Amino acid sequence: PQMLIDLIKKFEEGRSLYLKKSFDQAYECFVACQKIKQNDGPSQLYLERIAKYKENPPSKDWDGVFTFTHK
C-alpha cells in the first residue's frame, strides 16, 4: 500500500538526517511518520532519542549508536 511506502521513505530520510546529527530535521521526519501511521513505534523511539540528544548532544566522534543509561 502507498501509505507503507510513504512511511518507509520518510523514516529512511529521518534516519539519514539523525545519523548526520541533523536532529531538528530528523525530528520533523519522524513527526511526519507519526502522521502517516499513528503510534509508529520506531518513529516514536527516534523522537525520544532526539529529545535526549537535544538536552545532551552526542560527542563529535558519535557513530550513531544510542547508549542506554539505565534498564
PDB file of N, H, CA, C and O in Angstrom:
ATOM      1  N   PRO A   1       0.825  -1.205   0.000  1.00  0.00           N
ATOM      2  CA  PRO A   1       0.000   0.000   0.000  1.00  0.00           C
ATOM      3  C   PRO A   1       0.867   1.266   0.000  1.00  0.00           C
ATOM      4  O   PRO A   1       1.981   1.265   0.523  1.00  0.00           O
ATOM      5  N   GLN A   2       0.350   2.323  -0.582  1.00  0.00           N
ATOM      6  H   GLN A   2      -0.555   2.324  -1.007  1.00  0.00           H
ATOM      7  CA  GLN A   2       1.093   3.575  -0.706  1.00  0.00           C
ATOM      8  C   GLN A   2       1.461   4.153   0.661  1.00  0.00           C
ATOM      9  O   GLN A   2       2.535   4.733   0.821  1.00  0.00           O
ATOM     10  N   MET A   3       0.568   3.994   1.652  1.00  0.00           N
ATOM     11  H   MET A   3      -0.304   3.522   1.522  1.00  0.00           H
ATOM     12  CA  MET A   3       0.856   4.520   2.984  1.00  0.00           C
ATOM     13  C   MET A   3       2.158   3.935   3.532  1.00  0.00           C
ATOM     14  O   MET A   3       2.975   4.654   4.108  1.00  0.00           O
ATOM     15  N   LEU A   4       2.343   2.646   3.352  1.00  0.00           N
ATOM     16  H   LEU A   4       1.680   2.062   2.884  1.00  0.00           H
ATOM     17  CA  LEU A   4       3.549   1.984   3.843  1.00  0.00           C
ATOM     18  C   LEU A   4       4.789   2.479   3.097  1.00  0.00           C
ATOM     19  O   LEU A   4       5.840   2.678   3.706  1.00  0.00           O
ATOM     20  N   ILE A   5       4.675   2.674   1.812  1.00  0.00           N
ATOM     21  H   ILE A   5       3.822   2.512   1.317  1.00  0.00           H
ATOM     22  CA  ILE A   5       5.794   3.193   1.006  1.00  0.00           C
ATOM     23  C   ILE A   5       6.166   4.599   1.478  1.00  0.00           C
ATOM     24  O   ILE A   5       7.346   4.913   1.638  1.00  0.00           O
ATOM     25  N   ASP A   6       5.157   5.440   1.698  1.00  0.00           N
ATOM     26  H   ASP A   6       4.199   5.185   1.567  1.00  0.00           H
ATOM     27  CA  ASP A   6       5.413   6.805   2.179  1.00  0.00           C
ATOM     28  C   ASP A   6       6.071   6.789   3.554  1.00  0.00           C
ATOM     29  O   ASP A   6       6.989   7.565   3.822  1.00  0.00           O
ATOM     30  N   LEU A   7       5.600   5.909   4.412  1.00  0.00           N
ATOM     31  H   LEU A   7       4.855   5.279   4.194  1.00  0.00           H
ATOM     32  CA  LEU A   7       6.160   5.793   5.761  1.00  0.00           C
ATOM     33  C   LEU A   7       7.628   5.383   5.704  1.00  0.00           C
ATOM     34  O   LEU A   7       8.467   5.975   6.384  1.00  0.00           O
ATOM     35  N   ILE A   8       7.933   4.394   4.912  1.00  0.00           N
ATOM     36  H   ILE A   8       7.251   3.914   4.360  1.00  0.00           H
ATOM     37  CA  ILE A   8       9.310   3.903   4.810  1.00  0.00           C
ATOM     38  C   ILE A   8      10.229   4.987   4.249  1.00  0.00           C
ATOM     39  O   ILE A   8      11.329   5.187   4.764  1.00  0.00           O
ATOM     40  N   LYS A   9       9.798   5.677   3.216  1.00  0.00           N
ATOM     41  H   LYS A   9       8.905   5.515   2.798  1.00  0.00           H
ATOM     42  CA  LYS A   9      10.620   6.745   2.628  1.00  0.00           C
ATOM     43  C   LYS A   9      10.904   7.847   3.647  1.00  0.00           C
ATOM     44  O   LYS A   9      12.042   8.299   3.775  1.00  0.00           O
ATOM     45  N   LYS A  10       9.879   8.275   4.366  1.00  0.00           N
ATOM     46  H   LYS A  10       8.954   7.908   4.262  1.00  0.00           H
ATOM     47  CA  LYS A  10      10.046   9.355   5.342  1.00  0.00           C
ATOM     48  C   LYS A  10      10.914   8.887   6.508  1.00  0.00           C
ATOM     49  O   LYS A  10      11.735   9.651   7.017  1.00  0.00           O
ATOM     50  N   PHE A  11      10.736   7.631   6.933  1.00  0.00           N
ATOM     51  H   PHE A  11      10.069   7.011   6.520  1.00  0.00           H
ATOM     52  CA  PHE A  11      11.538   7.087   8.028  1.00  0.00           C
ATOM     53  C   PHE A  11      13.013   7.018   7.621  1.00  0.00           C
ATOM     54  O   PHE A  11      13.892   7.394   8.397  1.00  0.00           O
ATOM     55  N   GLU A  12      13.280   6.537   6.401  1.00  0.00           N
ATOM     56  H   GLU A  12      12.566   6.232   5.771  1.00  0.00           H
ATOM     57  CA  GLU A  12      14.665   6.460   5.925  1.00  0.00           C
ATOM     58  C   GLU A  12      15.297   7.847   5.848  1.00  0.00           C
ATOM     59  O   GLU A  12      16.469   8.019   6.180  1.00  0.00           O
ATOM     60  N   GLU A  13      14.522   8.825   5.414  1.00  0.00           N
ATOM     61  H   GLU A  13      13.569   8.685   5.144  1.00  0.00           H
ATOM     62  CA  GLU A  13      15.021  10.201   5.369  1.00  0.00           C
ATOM     63  C   GLU A  13      15.363  10.682   6.781  1.00  0.00           C
ATOM     64  O   GLU A  13      16.416  11.278   7.005  1.00  0.00           O
ATOM     65  N   GLY A  14      14.469  10.419   7.718  1.00  0.00           N
ATOM     66  H   GLY A  14      13.613   9.935   7.536  1.00  0.00           H
ATOM     67  CA  GLY A  14      14.701  10.821   9.109  1.00  0.00           C
ATOM     68  C   GLY A  14      15.916  10.149   9.708  1.00  0.00           C
ATOM     69  O   GLY A  14      16.703  10.784  10.410  1.00  0.00           O
ATOM     70  N   ARG A  15      16.070   8.870   9.433  1.00  0.00           N
ATOM     71  H   ARG A  15      15.430   8.355   8.862  1.00  0.00           H
ATOM     72  CA  ARG A  15      17.213   8.142   9.990  1.00  0.00           C
ATOM     73  C   ARG A  15      18.519   8.662   9.397  1.00  0.00           C
ATOM     74  O   ARG A  15      19.514   8.783  10.111  1.00  0.00           O
ATOM     75  N   SER A  16      18.527   8.966   8.121  1.00  0.00           N
ATOM     76  H   SER A  16      17.718   8.867   7.541  1.00  0.00           H
ATOM     77  CA  SER A  16      19.726   9.515   7.483  1.00  0.00           C
ATOM     78  C   SER A  16      20.103  10.854   8.131  1.00  0.00           C
ATOM     79  O   SER A  16      21.273  11.091   8.430  1.00  0.00           O
ATOM     80  N   LEU A  17      19.128  11.711   8.344  1.00  0.00           N
ATOM     81  H   LEU A  17      18.178  11.518   8.101  1.00  0.00           H
ATOM     82  CA  LEU A  17      19.374  13.004   8.991  1.00  0.00           C
ATOM     83  C   LEU A  17      19.834  12.819  10.431  1.00  0.00           C
ATOM     84  O   LEU A  17      20.710  13.541  10.906  1.00  0.00           O
ATOM     85  N   TYR A  18      19.248  11.860  11.118  1.00  0.00           N
ATOM     86  H   TYR A  18      18.536  11.272  10.732  1.00  0.00           H
ATOM     87  CA  TYR A  18      19.621  11.539  12.502  1.00  0.00           C
ATOM     88  C   TYR A  18      21.103  11.159  12.575  1.00  0.00           C
ATOM     89  O   TYR A  18      21.830  11.630  13.450  1.00  0.00           O
ATOM     90  N   LEU A  19      21.540  10.309  11.652  1.00  0.00           N
ATOM     91  H   LEU A  19      20.949   9.927  10.941  1.00  0.00           H
ATOM     92  CA  LEU A  19      22.941   9.877  11.657  1.00  0.00           C
ATOM     93  C   LEU A  19      23.901  11.012  11.336  1.00  0.00           C
ATOM     94  O   LEU A  19      25.076  10.955  11.699  1.00  0.00           O
ATOM     95  N   LYS A  20      23.407  12.046  10.655  1.00  0.00           N
ATOM     96  H   LYS A  20      22.452  12.092  10.360  1.00  0.00           H
ATOM     97  CA  LYS A  20      24.226  13.222  10.344  1.00  0.00           C
ATOM     98  C   LYS A  20      24.142  14.270  11.456  1.00  0.00           C
ATOM     99  O   LYS A  20      24.704  15.358  11.333  1.00  0.00           O
ATOM    100  N   LYS A  21      23.442  13.939  12.537  1.00  0.00           N
ATOM    101  H   LYS A  21      22.986  13.055  12.638  1.00  0.00           H
ATOM    102  CA  LYS A  21      23.210  14.839  13.674  1.00  0.00           C
ATOM    103  C   LYS A  21      22.377  16.057  13.292  1.00  0.00           C
ATOM    104  O   LYS A  21      22.467  17.101  13.938  1.00  0.00           O
ATOM    105  N   SER A  22      21.581  15.929  12.259  1.00  0.00           N
ATOM    106  H   SER A  22      21.508  15.081  11.734  1.00  0.00           H
ATOM    107  CA  SER A  22      20.641  16.991  11.871  1.00  0.00           C
ATOM    108  C   SER A  22      19.328  16.698  12.602  1.00  0.00           C
ATOM    109  O   SER A  22      18.312  16.353  11.998  1.00  0.00           O
ATOM    110  N   PHE A  23      19.393  16.851  13.916  1.00  0.00           N
ATOM    111  H   PHE A  23      20.218  17.131  14.406  1.00  0.00           H
ATOM    112  CA  PHE A  23      18.301  16.389  14.763  1.00  0.00           C
ATOM    113  C   PHE A  23      16.993  17.141  14.549  1.00  0.00           C
ATOM    114  O   PHE A  23      15.925  16.533  14.623  1.00  0.00           O
ATOM    115  N   ASP A  24      17.044  18.436  14.286  1.00  0.00           N
ATOM    116  H   ASP A  24      17.912  18.930  14.226  1.00  0.00           H
ATOM    117  CA  ASP A  24      15.804  19.184  14.069  1.00  0.00           C
ATOM    118  C   ASP A  24      15.077  18.685  12.825  1.00  0.00           C
ATOM    119  O   ASP A  24      13.861  18.497  12.844  1.00  0.00           O
ATOM    120  N   GLN A  25      15.820  18.474  11.751  1.00  0.00           N
ATOM    121  H   GLN A  25      16.808  18.628  11.735  1.00  0.00           H
ATOM    122  CA  GLN A  25      15.213  17.987  10.507  1.00  0.00           C
ATOM    123  C   GLN A  25      14.744  16.536  10.662  1.00  0.00           C
ATOM    124  O   GLN A  25      13.682  16.164  10.162  1.00  0.00           O
ATOM    125  N   ALA A  26      15.533  15.732  11.350  1.00  0.00           N
ATOM    126  H   ALA A  26      16.396  16.034  11.756  1.00  0.00           H
ATOM    127  CA  ALA A  26      15.147  14.338  11.587  1.00  0.00           C
ATOM    128  C   ALA A  26      13.866  14.278  12.420  1.00  0.00           C
ATOM    129  O   ALA A  26      12.985  13.457  12.168  1.00  0.00           O
ATOM    130  N   TYR A  27      13.781  15.154  13.408  1.00  0.00           N
ATOM    131  H   TYR A  27      14.498  15.821  13.613  1.00  0.00           H
ATOM    132  CA  TYR A  27      12.587  15.206  14.261  1.00  0.00           C
ATOM    133  C   TYR A  27      11.339  15.437  13.411  1.00  0.00           C
ATOM    134  O   TYR A  27      10.315  14.781  13.605  1.00  0.00           O
ATOM    135  N   GLU A  28      11.436  16.370  12.473  1.00  0.00           N
ATOM    136  H   GLU A  28      12.267  16.903  12.315  1.00  0.00           H
ATOM    137  CA  GLU A  28      10.291  16.676  11.605  1.00  0.00           C
ATOM    138  C   GLU A  28       9.900  15.459  10.755  1.00  0.00           C
ATOM    139  O   GLU A  28       8.715  15.218  10.527  1.00  0.00           O
ATOM    140  N   CYS A  29      10.881  14.706  10.296  1.00  0.00           N
ATOM    141  H   CYS A  29      11.844  14.902  10.482  1.00  0.00           H
ATOM    142  CA  CYS A  29      10.582  13.500   9.506  1.00  0.00           C
ATOM    143  C   CYS A  29       9.849  12.465  10.353  1.00  0.00           C
ATOM    144  O   CYS A  29       8.884  11.853   9.896  1.00  0.00           O
ATOM    145  N   PHE A  30      10.308  12.274  11.586  1.00  0.00           N
ATOM    146  H   PHE A  30      11.092  12.772  11.958  1.00  0.00           H
ATOM    147  CA  PHE A  30       9.665  11.274  12.432  1.00  0.00           C
ATOM    148  C   PHE A  30       8.273  11.718  12.880  1.00  0.00           C
ATOM    149  O   PHE A  30       7.392  10.882  13.083  1.00  0.00           O
ATOM    150  N   VAL A  31       8.072  13.016  13.032  1.00  0.00           N
ATOM    151  H   VAL A  31       8.787  13.695  12.867  1.00  0.00           H
ATOM    152  CA  VAL A  31       6.727  13.532  13.313  1.00  0.00           C
ATOM    153  C   VAL A  31       5.828  13.243  12.108  1.00  0.00           C
ATOM    154  O   VAL A  31       4.670  12.857  12.268  1.00  0.00           O
ATOM    155  N   ALA A  32       6.368  13.432  10.906  1.00  0.00           N
ATOM    156  H   ALA A  32       7.308  13.746  10.775  1.00  0.00           H
ATOM    157  CA  ALA A  32       5.597  13.137   9.691  1.00  0.00           C
ATOM    158  C   ALA A  32       5.247  11.650   9.633  1.00  0.00           C
ATOM    159  O   ALA A  32       4.153  11.287   9.200  1.00  0.00           O
ATOM    160  N   CYS A  33       6.159  10.801  10.062  1.00  0.00           N
ATOM    161  H   CYS A  33       7.048  11.096  10.413  1.00  0.00           H
ATOM    162  CA  CYS A  33       5.877   9.362  10.108  1.00  0.00           C
ATOM    163  C   CYS A  33       4.706   9.079  11.042  1.00  0.00           C
ATOM    164  O   CYS A  33       3.849   8.246  10.749  1.00  0.00           O
ATOM    165  N   GLN A  34       4.682   9.786  12.173  1.00  0.00           N
ATOM    166  H   GLN A  34       5.379  10.462  12.412  1.00  0.00           H
ATOM    167  CA  GLN A  34       3.586   9.605  13.132  1.00  0.00           C
ATOM    168  C   GLN A  34       2.247  10.039  12.524  1.00  0.00           C
ATOM    169  O   GLN A  34       1.198   9.497  12.869  1.00  0.00           O
ATOM    170  N   LYS A  35       2.293  11.010  11.628  1.00  0.00           N
ATOM    171  H   LYS A  35       3.145  11.451  11.347  1.00  0.00           H
ATOM    172  CA  LYS A  35       1.061  11.456  10.963  1.00  0.00           C
ATOM    173  C   LYS A  35       0.606  10.435   9.922  1.00  0.00           C
ATOM    174  O   LYS A  35      -0.591  10.255   9.699  1.00  0.00           O
ATOM    175  N   ILE A  36       1.576   9.768   9.287  1.00  0.00           N
ATOM    176  H   ILE A  36       2.548   9.915   9.469  1.00  0.00           H
ATOM    177  CA  ILE A  36       1.238   8.741   8.305  1.00  0.00           C
ATOM    178  C   ILE A  36       0.669   7.510   9.010  1.00  0.00           C
ATOM    179  O   ILE A  36      -0.341   6.952   8.581  1.00  0.00           O
ATOM    180  N   LYS A  37       1.322   7.094  10.092  1.00  0.00           N
ATOM    181  H   LYS A  37       2.142   7.548  10.441  1.00  0.00           H
ATOM    182  CA  LYS A  37       0.881   5.926  10.860  1.00  0.00           C
ATOM    183  C   LYS A  37       0.930   6.282  12.336  1.00  0.00           C
ATOM    184  O   LYS A  37       2.001   6.350  12.940  1.00  0.00           O
ATOM    185  N   GLN A  38      -0.222   6.504  12.894  1.00  0.00           N
ATOM    186  H   GLN A  38      -1.092   6.449  12.403  1.00  0.00           H
ATOM    187  CA  GLN A  38      -0.314   6.901  14.300  1.00  0.00           C
ATOM    188  C   GLN A  38       0.326   5.830  15.185  1.00  0.00           C
ATOM    189  O   GLN A  38       0.158   4.631  14.964  1.00  0.00           O
ATOM    190  N   ASN A  39       1.055   6.293  16.180  1.00  0.00           N
ATOM    191  H   ASN A  39       1.193   7.267  16.359  1.00  0.00           H
ATOM    192  CA  ASN A  39       1.726   5.411  17.147  1.00  0.00           C
ATOM    193  C   ASN A  39       2.756   4.489  16.504  1.00  0.00           C
ATOM    194  O   ASN A  39       2.928   3.352  16.944  1.00  0.00           O
ATOM    195  N   ASP A  40       3.439   4.964  15.472  1.00  0.00           N
ATOM    196  H   ASP A  40       3.300   5.887  15.114  1.00  0.00           H
ATOM    197  CA  ASP A  40       4.507   4.176  14.855  1.00  0.00           C
ATOM    198  C   ASP A  40       5.653   4.037  15.848  1.00  0.00           C
ATOM    199  O   ASP A  40       6.314   5.021  16.178  1.00  0.00           O
ATOM    200  N   GLY A  41       5.887   2.833  16.320  1.00  0.00           N
ATOM    201  H   GLY A  41       5.349   2.033  16.052  1.00  0.00           H
ATOM    202  CA  GLY A  41       6.879   2.573  17.360  1.00  0.00           C
ATOM    203  C   GLY A  41       8.291   3.015  17.024  1.00  0.00           C
ATOM    204  O   GLY A  41       8.907   3.719  17.824  1.00  0.00           O
ATOM    205  N   PRO A  42       8.833   2.629  15.867  1.00  0.00           N
ATOM    206  CA  PRO A  42      10.195   3.041  15.543  1.00  0.00           C
ATOM    207  C   PRO A  42      10.355   4.565  15.471  1.00  0.00           C
ATOM    208  O   PRO A  42      11.357   5.109  15.935  1.00  0.00           O
ATOM    209  N   SER A  43       9.377   5.243  14.895  1.00  0.00           N
ATOM    210  H   SER A  43       8.562   4.802  14.518  1.00  0.00           H
ATOM    211  CA  SER A  43       9.451   6.706  14.822  1.00  0.00           C
ATOM    212  C   SER A  43       9.411   7.317  16.211  1.00  0.00           C
ATOM    213  O   SER A  43      10.141   8.267  16.495  1.00  0.00           O
ATOM    214  N   GLN A  44       8.564   6.780  17.077  1.00  0.00           N
ATOM    215  H   GLN A  44       7.970   6.009  16.846  1.00  0.00           H
ATOM    216  CA  GLN A  44       8.467   7.276  18.447  1.00  0.00           C
ATOM    217  C   GLN A  44       9.795   7.105  19.174  1.00  0.00           C
ATOM    218  O   GLN A  44      10.220   7.989  19.918  1.00  0.00           O
ATOM    219  N   LEU A  45      10.443   5.978  18.961  1.00  0.00           N
ATOM    220  H   LEU A  45      10.098   5.260  18.357  1.00  0.00           H
ATOM    221  CA  LEU A  45      11.736   5.719  19.586  1.00  0.00           C
ATOM    222  C   LEU A  45      12.759   6.774  19.173  1.00  0.00           C
ATOM    223  O   LEU A  45      13.489   7.295  20.017  1.00  0.00           O
ATOM    224  N   TYR A  46      12.815   7.093  17.878  1.00  0.00           N
ATOM    225  H   TYR A  46      12.222   6.670  17.192  1.00  0.00           H
ATOM    226  CA  TYR A  46      13.763   8.112  17.414  1.00  0.00           C
ATOM    227  C   TYR A  46      13.395   9.499  17.930  1.00  0.00           C
ATOM    228  O   TYR A  46      14.288  10.295  18.219  1.00  0.00           O
ATOM    229  N   LEU A  47      12.122   9.804  18.051  1.00  0.00           N
ATOM    230  H   LEU A  47      11.397   9.157  17.815  1.00  0.00           H
ATOM    231  CA  LEU A  47      11.711  11.092  18.625  1.00  0.00           C
ATOM    232  C   LEU A  47      12.219  11.213  20.063  1.00  0.00           C
ATOM    233  O   LEU A  47      12.684  12.276  20.476  1.00  0.00           O
ATOM    234  N   GLU A  48      12.128  10.129  20.813  1.00  0.00           N
ATOM    235  H   GLU A  48      11.750   9.266  20.477  1.00  0.00           H
ATOM    236  CA  GLU A  48      12.615  10.131  22.207  1.00  0.00           C
ATOM    237  C   GLU A  48      14.131  10.289  22.256  1.00  0.00           C
ATOM    238  O   GLU A  48      14.656  11.025  23.091  1.00  0.00           O
ATOM    239  N   ARG A  49      14.823   9.608  21.374  1.00  0.00           N
ATOM    240  H   ARG A  49      14.397   9.010  20.695  1.00  0.00           H
ATOM    241  CA  ARG A  49      16.288   9.712  21.348  1.00  0.00           C
ATOM    242  C   ARG A  49      16.737  11.120  20.961  1.00  0.00           C
ATOM    243  O   ARG A  49      17.680  11.662  21.536  1.00  0.00           O
ATOM    244  N   ILE A  50      16.052  11.700  19.984  1.00  0.00           N
ATOM    245  H   ILE A  50      15.286  11.259  19.516  1.00  0.00           H
ATOM    246  CA  ILE A  50      16.395  13.063  19.569  1.00  0.00           C
ATOM    247  C   ILE A  50      16.185  14.030  20.725  1.00  0.00           C
ATOM    248  O   ILE A  50      17.005  14.923  20.937  1.00  0.00           O
ATOM    249  N   ALA A  51      15.112  13.869  21.469  1.00  0.00           N
ATOM    250  H   ALA A  51      14.445  13.144  21.297  1.00  0.00           H
ATOM    251  CA  ALA A  51      14.857  14.741  22.625  1.00  0.00           C
ATOM    252  C   ALA A  51      16.012  14.643  23.617  1.00  0.00           C
ATOM    253  O   ALA A  51      16.437  15.658  24.168  1.00  0.00           O
ATOM    254  N   LYS A  52      16.523  13.439  23.851  1.00  0.00           N
ATOM    255  H   LYS A  52      16.177  12.615  23.403  1.00  0.00           H
ATOM    256  CA  LYS A  52      17.647  13.266  24.778  1.00  0.00           C
ATOM    257  C   LYS A  52      18.920  13.919  24.232  1.00  0.00           C
ATOM    258  O   LYS A  52      19.678  14.540  24.977  1.00  0.00           O
ATOM    259  N   TYR A  53      19.145  13.770  22.918  1.00  0.00           N
ATOM    260  H   TYR A  53      18.529  13.266  22.312  1.00  0.00           H
ATOM    261  CA  TYR A  53      20.342  14.363  22.327  1.00  0.00           C
ATOM    262  C   TYR A  53      20.263  15.884  22.263  1.00  0.00           C
ATOM    263  O   TYR A  53      21.296  16.553  22.248  1.00  0.00           O
ATOM    264  N   LYS A  54      19.079  16.426  22.225  1.00  0.00           N
ATOM    265  H   LYS A  54      18.240  15.882  22.237  1.00  0.00           H
ATOM    266  CA  LYS A  54      18.946  17.891  22.239  1.00  0.00           C
ATOM    267  C   LYS A  54      19.326  18.429  23.619  1.00  0.00           C
ATOM    268  O   LYS A  54      19.849  19.537  23.734  1.00  0.00           O
ATOM    269  N   GLU A  55      19.062  17.647  24.657  1.00  0.00           N
ATOM    270  H   GLU A  55      18.637  16.747  24.563  1.00  0.00           H
ATOM    271  CA  GLU A  55      19.445  18.031  26.016  1.00  0.00           C
ATOM    272  C   GLU A  55      20.925  17.783  26.267  1.00  0.00           C
ATOM    273  O   GLU A  55      21.590  18.566  26.945  1.00  0.00           O
ATOM    274  N   ASN A  56      21.431  16.696  25.720  1.00  0.00           N
ATOM    275  H   ASN A  56      20.891  16.059  25.169  1.00  0.00           H
ATOM    276  CA  ASN A  56      22.816  16.292  25.942  1.00  0.00           C
ATOM    277  C   ASN A  56      23.383  15.775  24.612  1.00  0.00           C
ATOM    278  O   ASN A  56      23.351  14.572  24.355  1.00  0.00           O
ATOM    279  N   PRO A  57      23.899  16.671  23.771  1.00  0.00           N
ATOM    280  CA  PRO A  57      24.367  16.289  22.432  1.00  0.00           C
ATOM    281  C   PRO A  57      25.451  15.207  22.465  1.00  0.00           C
ATOM    282  O   PRO A  57      26.256  15.153  23.394  1.00  0.00           O
ATOM    283  N   PRO A  58      25.460  14.350  21.445  1.00  0.00           N
ATOM    284  CA  PRO A  58      26.493  13.310  21.377  1.00  0.00           C
ATOM    285  C   PRO A  58      27.856  13.921  21.054  1.00  0.00           C
ATOM    286  O   PRO A  58      27.953  15.061  20.600  1.00  0.00           O
ATOM    287  N   SER A  59      28.888  13.148  21.296  1.00  0.00           N
ATOM    288  H   SER A  59      28.810  12.222  21.665  1.00  0.00           H
ATOM    289  CA  SER A  59      30.250  13.619  21.042  1.00  0.00           C
ATOM    290  C   SER A  59      30.492  13.800  19.546  1.00  0.00           C
ATOM    291  O   SER A  59      29.716  13.325  18.716  1.00  0.00           O
ATOM    292  N   LYS A  60      31.580  14.494  19.217  1.00  0.00           N
ATOM    293  H   LYS A  60      32.210  14.880  19.891  1.00  0.00           H
ATOM    294  CA  LYS A  60      31.907  14.757  17.814  1.00  0.00           C
ATOM    295  C   LYS A  60      32.197  13.475  17.046  1.00  0.00           C
ATOM    296  O   LYS A  60      31.975  13.419  15.836  1.00  0.00           O
ATOM    297  N   ASP A  61      32.687  12.448  17.729  1.00  0.00           N
ATOM    298  H   ASP A  61      32.867  12.494  18.711  1.00  0.00           H
ATOM    299  CA  ASP A  61      33.010  11.192  17.054  1.00  0.00           C
ATOM    300  C   ASP A  61      31.874  10.163  17.156  1.00  0.00           C
ATOM    301  O   ASP A  61      32.099   8.966  16.972  1.00  0.00           O
ATOM    302  N   TRP A  62      30.674  10.627  17.444  1.00  0.00           N
ATOM    303  H   TRP A  62      30.491  11.599  17.593  1.00  0.00           H
ATOM    304  CA  TRP A  62      29.497   9.763  17.582  1.00  0.00           C
ATOM    305  C   TRP A  62      29.276   8.955  16.315  1.00  0.00           C
ATOM    306  O   TRP A  62      29.342   9.491  15.209  1.00  0.00           O
ATOM    307  N   ASP A  63      29.012   7.656  16.479  1.00  0.00           N
ATOM    308  H   ASP A  63      28.958   7.220  17.377  1.00  0.00           H
ATOM    309  CA  ASP A  63      28.835   6.769  15.326  1.00  0.00           C
ATOM    310  C   ASP A  63      27.370   6.391  15.082  1.00  0.00           C
ATOM    311  O   ASP A  63      27.086   5.486  14.297  1.00  0.00           O
ATOM    312  N   GLY A  64      26.454   7.072  15.743  1.00  0.00           N
ATOM    313  H   GLY A  64      26.685   7.806  16.381  1.00  0.00           H
ATOM    314  CA  GLY A  64      25.035   6.811  15.538  1.00  0.00           C
ATOM    315  C   GLY A  64      24.442   5.804  16.492  1.00  0.00           C
ATOM    316  O   GLY A  64      23.233   5.573  16.482  1.00  0.00           O
ATOM    317  N   VAL A  65      25.280   5.200  17.317  1.00  0.00           N
ATOM    318  H   VAL A  65      26.262   5.387  17.325  1.00  0.00           H
ATOM    319  CA  VAL A  65      24.801   4.201  18.267  1.00  0.00           C
ATOM    320  C   VAL A  65      24.247   4.897  19.498  1.00  0.00           C
ATOM    321  O   VAL A  65      24.877   5.798  20.051  1.00  0.00           O
ATOM    322  N   PHE A  66      23.064   4.470  19.922  1.00  0.00           N
ATOM    323  H   PHE A  66      22.552   3.737  19.473  1.00  0.00           H
ATOM    324  CA  PHE A  66      22.452   5.013  21.132  1.00  0.00           C
ATOM    325  C   PHE A  66      22.877   4.148  22.304  1.00  0.00           C
ATOM    326  O   PHE A  66      22.717   2.928  22.275  1.00  0.00           O
ATOM    327  N   THR A  67      23.421   4.782  23.340  1.00  0.00           N
ATOM    328  H   THR A  67      23.551   5.773  23.364  1.00  0.00           H
ATOM    329  CA  THR A  67      23.867   4.066  24.523  1.00  0.00           C
ATOM    330  C   THR A  67      22.835   4.227  25.625  1.00  0.00           C
ATOM    331  O   THR A  67      22.531   5.342  26.048  1.00  0.00           O
ATOM    332  N   PHE A  68      22.306   3.117  26.082  1.00  0.00           N
ATOM    333  H   PHE A  68      22.553   2.211  25.739  1.00  0.00           H
ATOM    334  CA  PHE A  68      21.321   3.156  27.175  1.00  0.00           C
ATOM    335  C   PHE A  68      22.025   3.525  28.466  1.00  0.00           C
ATOM    336  O   PHE A  68      23.140   3.076  28.728  1.00  0.00           O
ATOM    337  N   THR A  69      21.364   4.348  29.271  1.00  0.00           N
ATOM    338  H   THR A  69      20.458   4.713  29.058  1.00  0.00           H
ATOM    339  CA  THR A  69      21.959   4.755  30.544  1.00  0.00           C
ATOM    340  C   THR A  69      21.319   4.046  31.727  1.00  0.00           C
ATOM    341  O   THR A  69      21.819   4.134  32.849  1.00  0.00           O
ATOM    342  N   HIS A  70      20.208   3.336  31.484  1.00  0.00           N
ATOM    343  H   HIS A  70      19.803   3.264  30.573  1.00  0.00           H
ATOM    344  CA  HIS A  70      19.559   2.551  32.539  1.00  0.00           C
ATOM    345  C   HIS A  70      18.691   1.477  31.906  1.00  0.00           C
ATOM    346  O   HIS A  70      18.382   1.513  30.715  1.00  0.00           O
ATOM    347  N   LYS A  71      18.305   0.510  32.754  1.00  0.00           N
ATOM    348  H   LYS A  71      18.556   0.481  33.722  1.00  0.00           H
ATOM    349  CA  LYS A  71      17.463  -0.598  32.256  1.00  0.00           C
ATOM    350  C   LYS A  71      16.010  -0.220  32.300  1.00  0.00           C
ATOM    351  O   LYS A  71      15.152  -1.018  31.923  1.00  0.00           O
TER     352      LYS A  71
END
